[in-house]
Amino acid sequence: QTYLTAGPKEARAWTIHQGWTAPQAAGVIHTDFQKGFIKAEVISYADLVEAGSVAAVRAAGKARIEGKDYVMADGDVVE
């Protein structure tokens, strides 16, 4: 499955195994992210497309803060 990262400079897709937790997914980017993982802001791809921007998703209250036990869903957008 795939999850996305989005920031002011770029958006990128990352391939992970189904059932991976948020820290495992962070480890695909860099092992230090996995070791130091505390929380992630997660947005569903469908909500992002519907709202048009990360700021609009946040304003609508649809952004979630997830912890170490969160199992990533296909298409999650993490900032």
Sine and cosine of phi, psi and omega as CSV:
sin_phi,cos_phi,sin_psi,cos_psi,sin_omega,cos_omega
0.00,0.00,0.13,-0.99,-0.09,-1.00
-0.79,-0.62,0.62,-0.78,0.22,-0.98
-0.80,-0.60,0.31,-0.95,-0.11,-0.99
-0.87,-0.49,0.56,-0.83,0.19,-0.98
-0.91,-0.41,0.60,-0.80,-0.02,-1.00
-0.68,-0.73,0.72,-0.69,0.04,-1.00
-0.56,-0.83,-0.03,-1.00,-0.04,-1.00
-0.91,0.41,-0.45,0.89,-0.07,-1.00
-0.99,-0.14,-0.49,0.87,-0.04,-1.00
-0.34,-0.94,0.34,-0.94,0.18,-0.98
-0.85,-0.52,0.60,-0.80,-0.07,-1.00
-0.55,-0.83,0.55,-0.84,0.07,-1.00
-0.99,-0.17,0.62,-0.78,0.02,-1.00
-0.80,-0.61,0.69,-0.72,0.02,-1.00
-1.00,-0.06,0.77,-0.64,0.03,-1.00
-0.70,-0.71,0.24,-0.97,0.06,-1.00
-0.98,0.17,0.55,-0.83,0.05,-1.00
-0.88,0.47,0.68,-0.74,0.02,-1.00
1.00,-0.02,-0.01,1.00,0.02,-1.00
-0.95,0.32,0.55,-0.84,0.06,-1.00
-1.00,0.10,0.20,-0.98,0.00,-1.00
-0.85,0.53,-0.68,0.74,0.04,-1.00
-0.89,0.45,-0.61,0.79,0.05,-1.00
-0.89,0.45,-0.66,0.75,0.03,-1.00
-0.90,0.44,-0.64,0.76,0.04,-1.00
-0.89,0.46,-0.54,0.84,0.01,-1.00
-0.91,0.42,-0.37,0.93,0.06,-1.00
-0.91,0.41,-0.56,0.83,0.02,-1.00
-0.97,0.26,-0.77,0.64,0.03,-1.00
-0.29,-0.96,0.68,-0.73,-0.04,-1.00
-0.88,0.48,-0.50,0.86,0.05,-1.00
-0.89,0.45,-0.54,0.84,0.04,-1.00
-0.91,0.41,-0.61,0.79,0.02,-1.00
-0.93,0.36,-0.71,0.71,-0.03,-1.00
-0.90,0.44,-0.62,0.78,-0.06,-1.00
-0.99,-0.15,0.22,0.97,-0.10,-1.00
-0.88,0.47,0.73,-0.68,0.09,-1.00
-0.87,-0.50,-0.80,0.59,-0.02,-1.00
-0.37,-0.93,0.25,-0.97,0.04,-1.00
-0.66,-0.76,0.58,-0.82,0.14,-0.99
-1.00,0.00,0.86,-0.51,-0.10,-0.99
-0.88,-0.47,0.70,-0.72,0.04,-1.00
-0.77,-0.64,0.66,-0.75,0.07,-1.00
-0.97,0.24,0.56,-0.83,-0.01,-1.00
-0.86,0.50,-0.65,0.76,-0.01,-1.00
-0.87,0.48,-0.66,0.75,0.03,-1.00
-0.91,0.42,-0.62,0.78,0.01,-1.00
-0.91,0.42,-0.70,0.71,0.01,-1.00
-0.90,0.44,-0.69,0.72,-0.01,-1.00
-0.90,0.44,-0.68,0.73,-0.07,-1.00
-0.99,0.16,-0.52,0.86,0.04,-1.00
1.00,-0.10,-0.29,0.96,0.04,-1.00
-0.33,-0.94,0.35,-0.94,0.05,-1.00
-0.89,0.46,-0.65,0.76,0.01,-1.00
-0.87,0.49,-0.64,0.77,0.01,-1.00
-0.93,0.36,-0.59,0.81,0.06,-1.00
-0.90,0.43,-0.70,0.71,0.04,-1.00
-0.87,0.49,-0.70,0.71,-0.02,-1.00
-0.88,0.47,-0.52,0.85,0.02,-1.00
-0.99,0.14,-0.06,1.00,0.02,-1.00
0.97,0.25,0.38,0.92,-0.06,-1.00
-0.98,-0.18,-0.06,1.00,0.09,-1.00
-0.98,0.19,0.63,-0.78,-0.03,-1.00
-0.86,-0.52,0.56,-0.83,0.16,-0.99
-0.99,-0.16,0.85,-0.52,-0.04,-1.00
-0.88,-0.47,0.53,-0.85,-0.03,-1.00
-0.98,-0.19,-0.30,-0.95,-0.12,-0.99
-0.90,0.43,-0.41,0.91,-0.05,-1.00
-1.00,-0.02,-0.03,1.00,-0.05,-1.00
-0.92,0.40,0.79,-0.61,0.07,-1.00
-1.00,-0.03,0.85,-0.53,-0.06,-1.00
-0.90,0.44,0.61,-0.79,0.08,-1.00
-0.96,-0.29,0.50,-0.87,0.01,-1.00
-0.86,0.51,0.79,-0.62,0.03,-1.00
1.00,0.01,0.05,1.00,0.08,-1.00
-0.85,0.53,0.61,-0.79,0.09,-1.00
-0.93,-0.36,0.83,-0.56,-0.07,-1.00
-0.87,-0.48,0.74,-0.67,0.06,-1.00
-0.85,-0.52,0.00,0.00,0.00,0.00
